[in-house]
């Protein structure tokens, strides 16, 4: 009920604002105001990033490799019999002196338990336990159960399809050392990028997410955990009461609660965790539905805490507020175009052409961001970069806009079911050329 009231208040305020602009001034001013804010804030993040790079060149900060906390590595597995063996084999090759691996069979109905039993008999250093079928569902509950038996001063969480280089933990851990830092997130990369159009767009989507995460990190804003490849200080985790079992996006919810408590979350773009991209549209739709719903609900649930927190920094609060617009913007744009179209049909005074032009201009803004991100992180040739920037922008609009609008409708009018929408793994296909390229560029890291 609280989430519905907050969301209804926001939507009502949005409609009142739309009505005000339409009746007291030309509506393009509203779009230009939002677009201007987006451009200014993006420029601010970019300037902060460039300043940090120049500062690092002048006064290099060496990583403290003597900071070696004991790390517990959690790998939750729900019906992951087809991928979990290769994942454990890969994670077991991590070169770090003090760590343990805990694999959790979460109520699996396939052969996951049998595979884990075989692996653990061959390698006693790997721990695993199975949760009973009547256990509380969800990744958060799984992680809380694992925390009870973990010895680590820090917790590293991997998905069941994760692949990393052997030095992953050695390079990531130093970023966790500062006392105010509660968690660190590695950059996510799609391992089967070239399998089809969807996997390519997902990898491009990860690249632009990296671009914005780097920007948020540069301004010490509200960097978000991404579930796979997240390293969390145990002290910070216990300070916020562990993972929230009533959320469908454990990582986003944890990020927000940690920031409310005053903990920093940092992002490391040079340290990668590789995962499978979803290869079919319907499963991708389910995954993104969960991501969007979980993200919106965590903002609504913690809305009052964000406003009243004495521990959250002003920069984090402003950054978090700025990013809430990514969910409000689709509703704003669609509502505006529909209202102006209705006025056009009724032959009333309208701004339909201006509204459509400015909506297109916002799409151009995202294409530019994609172009920059793909050039920096995917390193495409200029023509390929432009083509993929356009097609990925279309992919994002087609996928995210309808889902954001549907989820807002669902939260207001439908029951919260906490439906997980599990991502299916084991469908990645990589060509020999792709594997060889990854090994040459990234080092040995894959076994698919």
Secondary structure by P-SEA (a helix, b strand, c coil): caaaaaaaaaaaaaaaaaaaaaccccaaaaaaaaaaaaaaaaaaaaaaaaaaaaaaaabbbbbccccccbbbbbbbbccccccaaaaaaaaaacccccbbbbbbbcccccaaaaaaaaaaaaccccccccccccccccaaaaaaaaaaaccccbbbbbccccccccaaaaaaaaaaccccccccccccccccccccaaaaaaaaaaaaaaaaaaaaaaaccccccccccccccaaaaaaacccccccccaaaaaaaaaaaabbbbbbbccbbbbbbcccccaaaaaaaaaaaaaaaaaaaaaaaaaaccccccaaaaaaaaaacaaaaaaaaaaaaaaaaaaaaaaccccaaaaaaaaaaaaaaaaaaaaaaaaaccccccaaaaaaaaaaaaaaaaaccaaaaaaaaaaaacccccccccccccccccccaaaaaaaaacccccccc
